[in-house]
Amino acid sequence: MDFDKIGEMALGSRLRALSNKVTEDAERIYSLYDVELKPKWFPVFYFLSNQVKGAAITLIAKEIGHSHPSVIKIVREMSKQELVL
């Protein structure tokens, strides 16, 4: 696709491709350091690591700017890997 010809119409596609590239790079960096964490888990992990105690899903979602269902899915995935209780 010739992005120069279609200009602004391609912005969404270009941003999606950039996001995918950054995510792939983050996965490689985690792998280099033997960190078993998916990039999409990081906001939840970071938020919880800075809490004195656990937090409700609604609070996590609000603080990291994700939807409630998205945080539920991430927490379930992290729970299966025994990263959260």
N, C-alpha and C positions, 0 to 999 in steps of 0.2 A: 504494500500500500504506500502510495506516495503522499506522505503527511504534509509536505510543503504545498501541494496543490489543494488539499482540502482544508487546510488551516485549522480554525477553531473547532470545526466539526469533529476533528480527531482528538481533541484534548482529553476526553474521557478515556479513549483507547490508550493514549500515550501514558496517562497517569496510571491506568490499570497495569500496563506493561512495566512501568517503573516500580510500582508497588510489588509486583511479582518478583522482579529482580532483587529488590531490597530484602524481601522475605527469603529468597533463595540464598542470598549472601549471609543473612543472619543465621540460617540453618547451618551453613558451612562453618561459620565462626563458632557456633555452639558445639558443633562436632569436633572442631580442632581442639577445643578445651574440655572435651568429654562432658559437656553439660547436656543433660537429658531434658531439655526444655524446648517446647515449640515456640517460635516467635509470637504466635497469636496468644500464648499463655502469659507472656511477659507482663502486660499491664496488670493482670489479676495477681500474679506472683509478686510483683513489685509493691502493689497496694497492700497486700496481706503481710508482706515482710516488714512493713512499716507500721503495722497495727500492734497495739499491746495485746489485744485478744482478737478472736475471729470477728468477722463482720457479716452482716446480712447481705444477701444477693442484691437487694435493691440499693443499698448503700454503695456497694462495689460498682454496680452499673452506673450510678449517678456520678461517682467520683472519677471513673475512667472514661466516661462518655460512650459506653456501650449500651446496647439494649439488654433488658432483663433476660430474654431467652438466650442471647449470645453468652452472657455471663454464666447462666445455668449450664449451658453446653460445655464451656471452658472448664468450669469447676468440676463437672462430671468427668471430663477427660483427665484432668489433673488428679482427681480422686482415684481413678483407676491406676494411675502411676504412683499413688501414695505420696503425692506432693502436698495434698491438703486433706483435712479431715472433715 
